[in-house]
Amino acid sequence: MRVRGARSARPVRSARPQPPASSPEASLARSESSLYLSVQALKRKHKVERLGIALYDSETRVQWSYNGDAFFHAASTMKLAVLVGVFRQVFRKELGLETPVRVRNRFRSLVGGLPFSLDLDHDASPDVVARLGKTMNVKDLAYRMITTSSNFATNLLIDLVTVGVIHKALDELRVEGIEVLRGVDDQKAFAAGKNNMVTADGLLKLLRLISDGRVYSPEISGQLLEILLDQRVKRGIPAGLPGGARVAHKTGHISTVHHDAGIVYIGQRRPYAVVILTQSPAGAGGDAAVADASRQIYNALASLGQKERRGAPPEPSV
C-alpha cells in the first residue's frame, strides 16, 4: 500500500566516472565550456541576433560547433562553392585556366530569366570592370572573385560553369549545407526570397577538404589554397589573431550579415579551420563580432595546447 505523501522509491544509480581534472578530456571539456560562455557574452556585446560557428583543429583534434547546422544568407561566402565548381571543370579538363571569358554586364535572373546588370561603379575589382567588352581568363576572374570579392567576376564565372555544375561539385565532395541558387545582386530573386544559403558546418567541411588536399587532387587543392591565402579583406578572422598568422579564407557581408570562413596557419602548429557566421541588426555586430569570435577561439585552442604540452610525458633522451 502506498502512503499518501510518501516518496516513491527510485533505484540508486552509481555516479559516472569523471576524468581526472588534469586529463586531456577534462581540459577539453573546460575549453568547450569556456567557448560556449564566450559566445554568449559576444552575442550580448555586439548585439548579434544569430551566430553560427564551426571549428576543427588538426593539431588537437578538437571539433566544436555552435548552431553549426543553422542556415544563414551566404553573402559572398558562396564564392567558395563557385571556386570549387570552376576548378572541378579544370580538373576534368573541360575548362582551362587560360580560357578567355567575354566580359559583359548582362545576366539572367533566377526569376523568369529576366535580364539584369550590376552596378559596376561599386564592384570590388576595377580591373575586371576595365575589361568590359573584352576578355579575361578564367584564372584571373577566379582570383578576383575571391581576393577582392568581385561580384562581376563571380557572375561571369557562374554563367560560364552554370549553377548545375556547382551543385555537382558539392555533391561529389559530399558537402551539405551550402545552397547556391543564383548569381550576385539578382534583385528579383532576392525579393522573391530565393537566396544563396550556407551553414557553418557545410563551409567547414569544404575548408577541411581543401586543407587536406582532397578537393579533386592535391594539386587542385593547392591552387585553391594559394588563391584563398591572398585574400585582401582581413577585418574578420585575421583581425582576431596574433601577428604572423596566415589565413586562407573567404569573407562575406551584406547589411545585416558578416561572415568569415578560413584555414588558419600559426607558427609550427598544424592548421585549424573555422567558420564564423553572424546576423545582426543593420549597424550592429559586423566585422568586430567576427574578429572577437576569432580571438576567443584562438585563445581557447592556445590554452588547450599549453595544457596538453604541460601534461605530456617527457621525451626520452637520446
Short mmCIF file of the C-alpha atoms (twelve columns), coordinates in Angstrom:
data_MODEL
# 
_entry.id   MODEL 
# 
loop_
_atom_site.group_PDB 
_atom_site.id 
_atom_site.type_symbol 
_atom_site.label_atom_id 
_atom_site.label_alt_id 
_atom_site.label_comp_id 
_atom_site.label_asym_id 
_atom_site.label_seq_id 
_atom_site.Cartn_x 
_atom_site.Cartn_y 
_atom_site.Cartn_z 
_atom_site.pdbx_PDB_model_num 
ATOM 1   C CA . MET A 1   0.000  0.000  0.000   1 
ATOM 2   C CA . ARG A 2   1.247  3.449  -0.908  1 
ATOM 3   C CA . VAL A 3   1.123  6.023  1.911   1 
ATOM 4   C CA . ARG A 4   -0.101 9.500  0.860   1 
ATOM 5   C CA . GLY A 5   2.783  11.929 0.861   1 
ATOM 6   C CA . ALA A 6   5.457  9.246  0.773   1 
ATOM 7   C CA . ARG A 7   8.074  9.459  -1.971  1 
ATOM 8   C CA . SER A 8   8.228  6.560  -4.382  1 
ATOM 9   C CA . ALA A 9   11.482 4.674  -4.246  1 
ATOM 10  C CA . ARG A 10  13.932 5.180  -7.099  1 
ATOM 11  C CA . PRO A 11  16.862 2.970  -7.957  1 
ATOM 12  C CA . VAL A 12  20.173 4.427  -6.886  1 
ATOM 13  C CA . ARG A 13  22.484 4.871  -9.865  1 
ATOM 14  C CA . SER A 14  26.208 4.897  -9.440  1 
ATOM 15  C CA . ALA A 15  27.875 8.137  -10.491 1 
ATOM 16  C CA . ARG A 16  29.526 8.110  -13.914 1 
ATOM 17  C CA . PRO A 17  33.312 8.114  -13.521 1 
ATOM 18  C CA . GLN A 18  34.746 11.557 -14.179 1 
ATOM 19  C CA . PRO A 19  38.104 12.101 -15.868 1 
ATOM 20  C CA . PRO A 20  40.898 13.430 -13.649 1 
ATOM 21  C CA . ALA A 21  40.982 17.217 -13.515 1 
ATOM 22  C CA . SER A 22  44.372 17.243 -15.232 1 
ATOM 23  C CA . SER A 23  43.424 14.858 -18.062 1 
ATOM 24  C CA . PRO A 24  43.129 15.961 -21.723 1 
ATOM 25  C CA . GLU A 25  39.416 15.108 -21.611 1 
ATOM 26  C CA . ALA A 26  38.854 17.435 -18.661 1 
ATOM 27  C CA . SER A 27  40.875 20.199 -20.327 1 
ATOM 28  C CA . LEU A 28  38.800 19.802 -23.477 1 
ATOM 29  C CA . ALA A 29  35.543 19.963 -21.518 1 
ATOM 30  C CA . ARG A 30  36.683 23.163 -19.810 1 
ATOM 31  C CA . SER A 31  37.704 24.687 -23.148 1 
ATOM 32  C CA . GLU A 32  34.332 23.848 -24.697 1 
ATOM 33  C CA . SER A 33  32.504 25.303 -21.703 1 
ATOM 34  C CA . SER A 34  34.659 28.428 -21.873 1 
ATOM 35  C CA . LEU A 35  33.955 28.815 -25.589 1 
ATOM 36  C CA . TYR A 36  30.219 28.490 -25.024 1 
ATOM 37  C CA . LEU A 37  30.264 31.184 -22.331 1 
ATOM 38  C CA . SER A 38  32.415 33.418 -24.539 1 
ATOM 39  C CA . VAL A 39  29.924 33.045 -27.382 1 
ATOM 40  C CA . GLN A 40  27.041 34.114 -25.158 1 
ATOM 41  C CA . ALA A 41  28.981 37.168 -23.966 1 
ATOM 42  C CA . LEU A 42  29.967 38.021 -27.536 1 
ATOM 43  C CA . LYS A 43  26.348 37.960 -28.691 1 
ATOM 44  C CA . ARG A 44  25.376 40.421 -25.984 1 
ATOM 45  C CA . LYS A 45  28.385 42.689 -26.510 1 
ATOM 46  C CA . HIS A 46  27.949 43.015 -30.281 1 
ATOM 47  C CA . LYS A 47  24.134 42.723 -30.371 1 
ATOM 48  C CA . VAL A 48  24.336 39.634 -32.558 1 
ATOM 49  C CA . GLU A 49  20.916 38.106 -33.206 1 
ATOM 50  C CA . ARG A 50  22.109 34.828 -34.714 1 
ATOM 51  C CA . LEU A 51  25.518 33.202 -34.597 1 
ATOM 52  C CA . GLY A 52  26.865 30.050 -36.203 1 
ATOM 53  C CA . ILE A 53  30.365 28.720 -35.550 1 
ATOM 54  C CA . ALA A 54  32.112 25.537 -36.647 1 
ATOM 55  C CA . LEU A 55  35.687 24.616 -35.765 1 
ATOM 56  C CA . TYR A 56  38.098 21.790 -36.447 1 
ATOM 57  C CA . ASP A 57  41.671 21.884 -35.161 1 
ATOM 58  C CA . SER A 58  44.018 19.358 -36.767 1 
ATOM 59  C CA . GLU A 59  46.601 19.966 -34.015 1 
ATOM 60  C CA . THR A 60  44.447 18.961 -31.029 1 
ATOM 61  C CA . ARG A 61  41.702 17.121 -32.997 1 
ATOM 62  C CA . VAL A 62  39.141 19.369 -31.352 1 
ATOM 63  C CA . GLN A 63  35.869 19.695 -33.274 1 
ATOM 64  C CA . TRP A 64  33.276 22.107 -31.917 1 
ATOM 65  C CA . SER A 65  30.241 23.918 -33.225 1 
ATOM 66  C CA . TYR A 66  27.578 26.342 -32.110 1 
ATOM 67  C CA . ASN A 67  24.433 26.359 -34.282 1 
ATOM 68  C CA . GLY A 68  26.589 24.666 -36.899 1 
ATOM 69  C CA . ASP A 69  23.608 23.402 -38.897 1 
ATOM 70  C CA . ALA A 70  21.702 26.721 -38.934 1 
ATOM 71  C CA . PHE A 71  21.289 28.312 -42.362 1 
ATOM 72  C CA . PHE A 72  22.355 31.914 -42.971 1 
ATOM 73  C CA . HIS A 73  22.231 34.153 -46.016 1 
ATOM 74  C CA . ALA A 74  25.527 33.242 -47.665 1 
ATOM 75  C CA . ALA A 75  26.600 36.706 -48.833 1 
ATOM 76  C CA . SER A 76  29.979 36.238 -50.554 1 
ATOM 77  C CA . THR A 77  30.935 33.012 -48.763 1 
ATOM 78  C CA . MET A 78  29.087 31.210 -51.572 1 
ATOM 79  C CA . LYS A 79  32.026 32.172 -53.805 1 
ATOM 80  C CA . LEU A 80  33.941 29.301 -52.194 1 
ATOM 81  C CA . ALA A 81  31.490 26.915 -53.839 1 
ATOM 82  C CA . VAL A 82  31.755 28.762 -57.157 1 
ATOM 83  C CA . LEU A 83  35.554 28.469 -56.969 1 
ATOM 84  C CA . VAL A 84  35.301 24.720 -56.390 1 
ATOM 85  C CA . GLY A 85  32.872 24.405 -59.309 1 
ATOM 86  C CA . VAL A 86  35.308 26.217 -61.607 1 
ATOM 87  C CA . PHE A 87  38.225 24.013 -60.565 1 
ATOM 88  C CA . ARG A 88  36.100 20.896 -60.977 1 
ATOM 89  C CA . GLN A 89  35.893 21.755 -64.651 1 
ATOM 90  C CA . VAL A 90  39.630 22.459 -64.747 1 
ATOM 91  C CA . PHE A 91  40.335 19.069 -63.138 1 
ATOM 92  C CA . ARG A 92  38.112 17.360 -65.703 1 
ATOM 93  C CA . LYS A 93  39.881 19.291 -68.483 1 
ATOM 94  C CA . GLU A 94  36.568 20.765 -69.580 1 
ATOM 95  C CA . LEU A 95  37.923 24.231 -68.868 1 
ATOM 96  C CA . GLY A 96  41.375 25.785 -68.897 1 
ATOM 97  C CA . LEU A 97  42.676 28.420 -66.506 1 
ATOM 98  C CA . GLU A 98  43.758 30.446 -69.532 1 
ATOM 99  C CA . THR A 99  40.379 30.110 -71.265 1 
ATOM 100 C CA . PRO A 100 39.182 33.611 -72.255 1 
ATOM 101 C CA . VAL A 101 35.789 34.762 -70.996 1 
ATOM 102 C CA . ARG A 102 33.847 37.582 -72.639 1 
ATOM 103 C CA . VAL A 103 33.328 40.348 -70.068 1 
ATOM 104 C CA . ARG A 104 29.776 41.666 -70.468 1 
ATOM 105 C CA . ASN A 105 27.364 43.119 -67.955 1 
ATOM 106 C CA . ARG A 106 24.224 41.200 -68.785 1 
ATOM 107 C CA . PHE A 107 22.893 38.332 -66.715 1 
ATOM 108 C CA . ARG A 108 19.661 36.360 -66.344 1 
ATOM 109 C CA . SER A 109 17.592 36.440 -63.167 1 
ATOM 110 C CA . LEU A 110 16.624 33.231 -61.449 1 
ATOM 111 C CA . VAL A 111 13.080 34.625 -61.526 1 
ATOM 112 C CA . GLY A 112 11.660 34.371 -65.023 1 
ATOM 113 C CA . GLY A 113 15.028 34.606 -66.729 1 
ATOM 114 C CA . LEU A 114 14.669 38.373 -66.898 1 
ATOM 115 C CA . PRO A 115 17.856 40.273 -67.768 1 
ATOM 116 C CA . PHE A 116 19.669 42.355 -65.171 1 
ATOM 117 C CA . SER A 117 23.006 44.107 -64.855 1 
ATOM 118 C CA . LEU A 118 25.333 45.030 -61.991 1 
ATOM 119 C CA . ASP A 119 26.207 48.470 -60.695 1 
ATOM 120 C CA . LEU A 120 29.821 48.392 -61.814 1 
ATOM 121 C CA . ASP A 121 30.689 51.648 -60.040 1 
ATOM 122 C CA . HIS A 122 30.723 49.688 -56.793 1 
ATOM 123 C CA . ASP A 123 32.421 46.476 -57.896 1 
ATOM 124 C CA . ALA A 124 35.405 45.493 -55.765 1 
ATOM 125 C CA . SER A 125 37.674 44.887 -58.789 1 
ATOM 126 C CA . PRO A 126 38.043 47.904 -61.099 1 
ATOM 127 C CA . ASP A 127 40.392 45.876 -63.297 1 
ATOM 128 C CA . VAL A 128 37.546 43.476 -64.147 1 
ATOM 129 C CA . VAL A 129 35.287 46.420 -64.955 1 
ATOM 130 C CA . ALA A 130 38.047 47.850 -67.157 1 
ATOM 131 C CA . ARG A 131 37.854 44.721 -69.336 1 
ATOM 132 C CA . LEU A 132 34.180 45.321 -70.203 1 
ATOM 133 C CA . GLY A 133 33.653 44.409 -73.848 1 
ATOM 134 C CA . LYS A 134 36.941 42.495 -73.940 1 
ATOM 135 C CA . THR A 135 38.037 39.165 -72.455 1 
ATOM 136 C CA . MET A 136 39.628 37.992 -69.219 1 
ATOM 137 C CA . ASN A 137 40.890 34.497 -68.490 1 
ATOM 138 C CA . VAL A 138 39.345 32.081 -66.002 1 
ATOM 139 C CA . LYS A 139 42.296 32.184 -63.597 1 
ATOM 140 C CA . ASP A 140 42.222 35.977 -63.261 1 
ATOM 141 C CA . LEU A 141 38.453 36.040 -62.781 1 
ATOM 142 C CA . ALA A 142 38.620 33.330 -60.101 1 
ATOM 143 C CA . TYR A 143 41.429 35.166 -58.315 1 
ATOM 144 C CA . ARG A 144 39.473 38.427 -58.184 1 
ATOM 145 C CA . MET A 145 36.242 36.697 -57.210 1 
ATOM 146 C CA . ILE A 146 37.971 35.531 -54.023 1 
ATOM 147 C CA . THR A 147 40.695 38.037 -53.150 1 
ATOM 148 C CA . THR A 148 38.721 41.240 -53.706 1 
ATOM 149 C CA . SER A 149 35.257 39.613 -53.779 1 
ATOM 150 C CA . SER A 150 34.340 40.922 -57.230 1 
ATOM 151 C CA . ASN A 151 30.645 40.307 -57.855 1 
ATOM 152 C CA . PHE A 152 31.197 40.967 -61.545 1 
ATOM 153 C CA . ALA A 153 33.807 38.199 -61.782 1 
ATOM 154 C CA . THR A 154 31.528 35.894 -59.776 1 
ATOM 155 C CA . ASN A 155 28.559 36.251 -62.095 1 
ATOM 156 C CA . LEU A 156 30.732 35.785 -65.172 1 
ATOM 157 C CA . LEU A 157 32.083 32.527 -63.743 1 
ATOM 158 C CA . ILE A 158 28.646 31.264 -62.684 1 
ATOM 159 C CA . ASP A 159 27.385 31.881 -66.204 1 
ATOM 160 C CA . LEU A 160 30.425 30.050 -67.558 1 
ATOM 161 C CA . VAL A 161 30.227 26.854 -65.475 1 
ATOM 162 C CA . THR A 162 26.497 27.018 -64.516 1 
ATOM 163 C CA . VAL A 163 24.847 26.542 -61.136 1 
ATOM 164 C CA . GLY A 164 24.262 22.893 -62.023 1 
ATOM 165 C CA . VAL A 165 27.995 22.202 -62.161 1 
ATOM 166 C CA . ILE A 166 28.481 23.887 -58.776 1 
ATOM 167 C CA . HIS A 167 25.818 21.559 -57.357 1 
ATOM 168 C CA . LYS A 168 27.587 18.558 -58.910 1 
ATOM 169 C CA . ALA A 169 30.874 19.596 -57.331 1 
ATOM 170 C CA . LEU A 170 29.320 19.844 -53.869 1 
ATOM 171 C CA . ASP A 171 27.538 16.515 -54.348 1 
ATOM 172 C CA . GLU A 172 30.732 14.787 -55.498 1 
ATOM 173 C CA . LEU A 173 32.562 16.090 -52.447 1 
ATOM 174 C CA . ARG A 174 29.598 15.128 -50.209 1 
ATOM 175 C CA . VAL A 175 29.306 18.644 -48.855 1 
ATOM 176 C CA . GLU A 176 25.894 19.536 -47.447 1 
ATOM 177 C CA . GLY A 177 24.767 22.857 -46.018 1 
ATOM 178 C CA . ILE A 178 25.796 25.046 -48.964 1 
ATOM 179 C CA . GLU A 179 22.979 26.071 -51.310 1 
ATOM 180 C CA . VAL A 180 23.917 28.081 -54.399 1 
ATOM 181 C CA . LEU A 181 20.857 29.117 -56.396 1 
ATOM 182 C CA . ARG A 182 21.950 32.179 -58.322 1 
ATOM 183 C CA . GLY A 183 24.497 34.870 -59.028 1 
ATOM 184 C CA . VAL A 184 25.071 38.029 -57.018 1 
ATOM 185 C CA . ASP A 185 22.754 41.066 -56.957 1 
ATOM 186 C CA . ASP A 186 19.832 39.309 -58.617 1 
ATOM 187 C CA . GLN A 187 17.328 41.686 -57.023 1 
ATOM 188 C CA . LYS A 188 14.220 39.973 -58.397 1 
ATOM 189 C CA . ALA A 189 15.305 36.676 -56.877 1 
ATOM 190 C CA . PHE A 190 16.190 38.407 -53.602 1 
ATOM 191 C CA . ALA A 191 12.716 39.972 -53.456 1 
ATOM 192 C CA . ALA A 192 11.221 36.524 -54.052 1 
ATOM 193 C CA . GLY A 193 13.208 35.071 -51.150 1 
ATOM 194 C CA . LYS A 194 15.440 32.954 -53.398 1 
ATOM 195 C CA . ASN A 195 18.842 33.351 -51.787 1 
ATOM 196 C CA . ASN A 196 22.129 31.519 -51.556 1 
ATOM 197 C CA . MET A 197 22.375 29.947 -48.095 1 
ATOM 198 C CA . VAL A 198 25.134 28.353 -46.033 1 
ATOM 199 C CA . THR A 199 25.714 26.640 -42.711 1 
ATOM 200 C CA . ALA A 200 28.889 26.817 -40.663 1 
ATOM 201 C CA . ASP A 201 29.151 23.015 -40.771 1 
ATOM 202 C CA . GLY A 202 28.891 22.950 -44.561 1 
ATOM 203 C CA . LEU A 203 31.567 25.575 -45.117 1 
ATOM 204 C CA . LEU A 204 33.792 23.878 -42.537 1 
ATOM 205 C CA . LYS A 205 33.672 20.574 -44.394 1 
ATOM 206 C CA . LEU A 206 34.623 22.273 -47.654 1 
ATOM 207 C CA . LEU A 207 37.552 24.040 -45.970 1 
ATOM 208 C CA . ARG A 208 38.759 20.788 -44.407 1 
ATOM 209 C CA . LEU A 209 38.714 19.073 -47.788 1 
ATOM 210 C CA . ILE A 210 40.786 21.898 -49.256 1 
ATOM 211 C CA . SER A 211 43.208 21.843 -46.320 1 
ATOM 212 C CA . ASP A 212 43.636 18.065 -46.559 1 
ATOM 213 C CA . GLY A 213 44.245 18.153 -50.332 1 
ATOM 214 C CA . ARG A 214 41.048 16.233 -51.075 1 
ATOM 215 C CA . VAL A 215 39.259 18.583 -53.485 1 
ATOM 216 C CA . TYR A 216 39.731 16.504 -56.640 1 
ATOM 217 C CA . SER A 217 43.527 16.308 -56.246 1 
ATOM 218 C CA . PRO A 218 46.331 17.692 -54.078 1 
ATOM 219 C CA . GLU A 219 47.301 19.945 -56.979 1 
ATOM 220 C CA . ILE A 220 43.808 21.408 -57.353 1 
ATOM 221 C CA . SER A 221 43.520 21.851 -53.582 1 
ATOM 222 C CA . GLY A 222 46.885 23.613 -53.555 1 
ATOM 223 C CA . GLN A 223 45.726 26.046 -56.213 1 
ATOM 224 C CA . LEU A 224 42.600 26.815 -54.205 1 
ATOM 225 C CA . LEU A 225 44.707 27.444 -51.097 1 
ATOM 226 C CA . GLU A 226 47.016 29.818 -52.946 1 
ATOM 227 C CA . ILE A 227 44.072 31.948 -54.019 1 
ATOM 228 C CA . LEU A 228 42.462 31.932 -50.565 1 
ATOM 229 C CA . LEU A 229 45.731 32.914 -48.885 1 
ATOM 230 C CA . ASP A 230 45.813 36.085 -50.991 1 
ATOM 231 C CA . GLN A 231 42.514 37.348 -49.555 1 
ATOM 232 C CA . ARG A 232 42.708 41.145 -49.260 1 
ATOM 233 C CA . VAL A 233 39.850 41.653 -46.790 1 
ATOM 234 C CA . LYS A 234 41.260 40.972 -43.330 1 
ATOM 235 C CA . ARG A 235 38.750 42.530 -40.924 1 
ATOM 236 C CA . GLY A 236 37.267 39.208 -39.806 1 
ATOM 237 C CA . ILE A 237 39.192 36.107 -38.705 1 
ATOM 238 C CA . PRO A 238 42.701 37.604 -39.216 1 
ATOM 239 C CA . ALA A 239 41.881 40.648 -37.063 1 
ATOM 240 C CA . GLY A 240 41.493 38.398 -34.012 1 
ATOM 241 C CA . LEU A 241 44.820 36.599 -34.431 1 
ATOM 242 C CA . PRO A 242 48.394 37.339 -33.366 1 
ATOM 243 C CA . GLY A 243 50.851 38.809 -35.842 1 
ATOM 244 C CA . GLY A 244 52.385 36.331 -38.238 1 
ATOM 245 C CA . ALA A 245 49.208 34.291 -38.662 1 
ATOM 246 C CA . ARG A 246 48.271 33.387 -42.228 1 
ATOM 247 C CA . VAL A 247 44.651 32.748 -43.147 1 
ATOM 248 C CA . ALA A 248 43.273 31.154 -46.319 1 
ATOM 249 C CA . HIS A 249 39.743 32.498 -46.182 1 
ATOM 250 C CA . LYS A 250 36.659 33.996 -47.768 1 
ATOM 251 C CA . THR A 251 34.622 36.749 -46.202 1 
ATOM 252 C CA . GLY A 252 31.022 37.687 -46.854 1 
ATOM 253 C CA . HIS A 253 28.829 40.555 -45.790 1 
ATOM 254 C CA . ILE A 254 25.695 42.463 -46.621 1 
ATOM 255 C CA . SER A 255 23.905 44.976 -44.407 1 
ATOM 256 C CA . THR A 256 22.850 42.528 -41.685 1 
ATOM 257 C CA . VAL A 257 25.263 39.599 -42.030 1 
ATOM 258 C CA . HIS A 258 29.026 39.418 -41.612 1 
ATOM 259 C CA . HIS A 259 30.821 36.108 -42.143 1 
ATOM 260 C CA . ASP A 260 34.301 34.697 -42.484 1 
ATOM 261 C CA . ALA A 261 35.410 31.142 -43.221 1 
ATOM 262 C CA . GLY A 262 39.033 30.127 -43.298 1 
ATOM 263 C CA . ILE A 263 42.012 27.911 -42.579 1 
ATOM 264 C CA . VAL A 264 44.402 29.376 -40.001 1 
ATOM 265 C CA . TYR A 265 48.160 28.802 -40.043 1 
ATOM 266 C CA . ILE A 266 50.120 29.959 -36.980 1 
ATOM 267 C CA . GLY A 267 53.758 29.137 -36.329 1 
ATOM 268 C CA . GLN A 268 54.685 25.457 -36.367 1 
ATOM 269 C CA . ARG A 269 51.308 24.128 -35.209 1 
ATOM 270 C CA . ARG A 270 49.023 22.291 -37.607 1 
ATOM 271 C CA . PRO A 271 46.245 24.466 -39.079 1 
ATOM 272 C CA . TYR A 272 42.708 24.803 -37.846 1 
ATOM 273 C CA . ALA A 273 39.612 25.543 -39.910 1 
ATOM 274 C CA . VAL A 274 36.960 27.871 -38.546 1 
ATOM 275 C CA . VAL A 275 33.709 29.350 -39.828 1 
ATOM 276 C CA . ILE A 276 32.005 32.304 -38.141 1 
ATOM 277 C CA . LEU A 277 28.562 33.393 -39.382 1 
ATOM 278 C CA . THR A 278 26.740 36.354 -37.829 1 
ATOM 279 C CA . GLN A 279 23.418 38.093 -38.314 1 
ATOM 280 C CA . SER A 280 22.744 41.406 -36.582 1 
ATOM 281 C CA . PRO A 281 20.573 44.493 -36.960 1 
ATOM 282 C CA . ALA A 282 21.992 46.898 -39.532 1 
ATOM 283 C CA . GLY A 283 24.779 48.885 -37.902 1 
ATOM 284 C CA . ALA A 284 25.436 46.354 -35.119 1 
ATOM 285 C CA . GLY A 285 27.702 43.323 -34.887 1 
ATOM 286 C CA . GLY A 286 29.707 43.398 -38.080 1 
ATOM 287 C CA . ASP A 287 33.362 42.604 -38.561 1 
ATOM 288 C CA . ALA A 288 34.135 43.349 -34.898 1 
ATOM 289 C CA . ALA A 289 31.943 40.437 -33.801 1 
ATOM 290 C CA . VAL A 290 33.693 38.070 -36.223 1 
ATOM 291 C CA . ALA A 291 37.142 39.253 -35.095 1 
ATOM 292 C CA . ASP A 292 36.141 38.867 -31.446 1 
ATOM 293 C CA . ALA A 293 34.920 35.315 -32.040 1 
ATOM 294 C CA . SER A 294 38.160 34.522 -33.877 1 
ATOM 295 C CA . ARG A 295 40.167 35.818 -30.910 1 
ATOM 296 C CA . GLN A 296 38.182 33.745 -28.409 1 
ATOM 297 C CA . ILE A 297 38.639 30.595 -30.486 1 
ATOM 298 C CA . TYR A 298 42.370 31.134 -30.896 1 
ATOM 299 C CA . ASN A 299 42.793 31.761 -27.155 1 
ATOM 300 C CA . ALA A 300 40.868 28.596 -26.297 1 
ATOM 301 C CA . LEU A 301 42.967 26.462 -28.656 1 
ATOM 302 C CA . ALA A 302 46.214 28.036 -27.464 1 
ATOM 303 C CA . SER A 303 45.251 27.381 -23.844 1 
ATOM 304 C CA . LEU A 304 44.297 23.783 -24.609 1 
ATOM 305 C CA . GLY A 305 47.582 23.199 -26.425 1 
ATOM 306 C CA . GLN A 306 49.584 24.550 -23.486 1 
ATOM 307 C CA . LYS A 307 47.736 22.292 -21.045 1 
ATOM 308 C CA . GLU A 308 48.349 19.260 -23.242 1 
ATOM 309 C CA . ARG A 309 52.047 20.060 -23.516 1 
ATOM 310 C CA . ARG A 310 52.336 20.504 -19.746 1 
ATOM 311 C CA . GLY A 311 50.631 17.174 -19.194 1 
ATOM 312 C CA . ALA A 312 52.667 15.274 -21.784 1 
ATOM 313 C CA . PRO A 313 55.340 12.856 -20.560 1 
ATOM 314 C CA . PRO A 314 58.930 13.983 -21.091 1 
ATOM 315 C CA . GLU A 315 60.561 12.861 -24.323 1 
ATOM 316 C CA . PRO A 316 63.172 10.148 -23.859 1 
ATOM 317 C CA . SER A 317 66.761 11.336 -24.040 1 
ATOM 318 C CA . VAL A 318 68.849 10.022 -26.899 1 
# 
